[in-house]
Amino acid sequence: MRFVFRMLSLGMLVLAIMAATLDAIQSVAASAPILTPLAVAWSAASPESIAFVADTLMNRVHPALWDPAALWVLSQPAAIVLLVVALLLWMIGYKRRRFAGRFTA
């Protein structure tokens, strides 16, 4: 399972770098900082999946999860949200080192 979480973390990190690169290119072209919200990036990539997630959260889980929590996350910059998700997935898949050391019996 650690391998799966670490690979998912790597995928999220790649997506975060791509989003940050696109924001940097747009910022240089506009001569002003531009940060693309996660909702805009997600709806451009896959509008059906964002509608599915919204429907699932509102109808099957709890409507209060969509209004304050999910809408706040979707309004944040895509690169930052993806970096946080990558960090959380990496932390789940992290293997702790032994306390005593490598060569103890």
N, C-alpha and C positions, 0 to 999 in steps of 0.2 A: 504494500500500500504506500510505503514511503516513496517508492519510485514513481507511482502515479501522481502523487501530490507534487513531487519535484518537477515532473514533466509539465504538469498543468501550470506550475509556477513559472517555468521557462516560457511557456506559450504566452502567459499573461505579460511577462516581462518584454517579450518581443512585440506584442501589441502596444504596450505602453511606450516603447521606444519609437515605434512607427507613428503613434499619435503625437508624441512630443516633436518628432521630426517634421511632421506636417504642420503643426502649430508654429514651429520655428521658421519654416519656409514662408508661411503666410504672414508672420510677424515682420520678417525682413522685407517682404514685398509691399506691405502696407505701411511700413515705418512706424508701427504701433504694436504693442503687445496684443496678440490674439490667442485666446484659450478656448478651444472648442469644448462645449459641454458634452457630457457622456450621452445625453439623450439625442443630441444632433448626430454624433458619430455613430451611435447604435442604430438610429432610424435610417441613416444613410446606408449602413452596411446590410441591415436585415430588418425591415419594418414589420414583417410578420412575427418575428420572435419577440420584439418589444411589446407588441399587442398581446401575444400569448402570455408573457410574463405579467403584464398588467391585469389581464383577465384572471389569471391563476391567483394572484395575490388578492384581488378584490373579491372574488367569488368563492374561492376554495380555502384560503388561509384566513385572512381577516382584513376588512376594508381599512382599518386604521394603519396597517402596515404600508399601504400604498400612499395615502395622502401625506403624512408628515415625513416618513422615513425614506421611502423610495423616491419621492419627488425631490427631496433634498439631495440625495446621492446622484440622481440623474442631472441635477443642475450644476454639479461640480465638474471641473476640467477632466476630460477623459484620461489624459496621461497620468494624472495624480491618482484617480480612482483605480486604474489598472495597476499602478505601482503598489498601492496598498493591498490589493487583492493578491498580487504576486508575492508580496512579503508574507501575508497570512498563510498562503498555501505552502510557501517555503518553510515557515515556522512549524506547520503541521507535519511536514515531511522530514524535519531535521532530526538527525541521529545524534544524541548526546554522547559525549566522550565519557569514558569511565573516570570516576573520581580519583582512583589510586594511580592510574597511569597505564601505559601500554604494556609494560614488561613485568607487572606484578603477577603473582601466582593466584 
